[in-house]
């Protein structure tokens, strides 16, 4: 469960960073798809929260 938590945390972090960077880049260029990229940020935060929770609840021995 610890390994799953670490993987989920990393995926959540990647989703958040990519959503912010690409979303704001597209928004500055006037693209209509910026909303799709910005909407990845809340999903990234959910992944981060889930990953940290799984990591903390795991029983590392």
For each residue, the residues with C-beta under 8 A, 3 or more apart:
1: 4 5 54 57 58 59
2: 5 6 54 55 58 60
3: 6 7
4: 1 7 8 54
5: 1 2 8 9 50 51 52 53 54 55 56 57 58
6: 2 3 9 10 51 55
7: 3 4 10 11 51
8: 4 5 11 12 47 50 51 54
9: 5 6 12 13 47 48 51 52 55
10: 6 7 13 14 51
11: 7 8 14 15 47 51
12: 8 9 15 16 43 44 45 46 47 48 49 50 51
13: 9 10 16 17 44 47 48
14: 10 11 17 18 44
15: 11 12 18 19 40 41 43 44 47
16: 12 13 19 20 40 41 44 45 47 48
17: 13 14 20 21 44
18: 14 15 21 22 37 40
19: 15 16 22 23 37 38 39 40 41 43 44
20: 16 17 23 24 38 41
21: 17 18 24 25
22: 18 19 25 26 37
23: 19 20 26 27 34 35 36 37 38 40 41
24: 20 21 27 28 34 38
25: 21 22 28 29
26: 22 23 29 31 33 34 37
27: 23 24 30 31 34 38
28: 24 25
29: 25 26
30: 27
31: 26 27 34
32: 35
33: 26 36 37
34: 23 24 26 27 31 37 38
35: 23 32 38 39
36: 23 33 39 40
37: 18 19 22 23 26 33 34 40
38: 19 20 23 24 27 34 35 41
39: 19 35 36 42 43
40: 15 16 18 19 23 36 37 43 44
41: 15 16 19 20 23 38 44 45
42: 39 45 46
43: 12 15 19 39 40 46 47
44: 12 13 14 15 16 17 19 40 41 47 48
45: 12 16 41 42 48 49
46: 12 42 43 49 50
47: 8 9 11 12 13 15 16 43 44 50 51
48: 9 12 13 16 44 45 51 52
49: 12 45 46 52 53
50: 5 8 12 46 47 53 54
51: 5 6 7 8 9 10 11 12 47 48 54 55
52: 5 9 48 49 55 56
53: 5 49 50 56 57
54: 1 2 4 5 8 50 51 57 58
55: 2 5 6 9 51 52 58
56: 5 52 53
57: 1 5 53 54
58: 1 2 5 54 55
59: 1
60: 2
61:
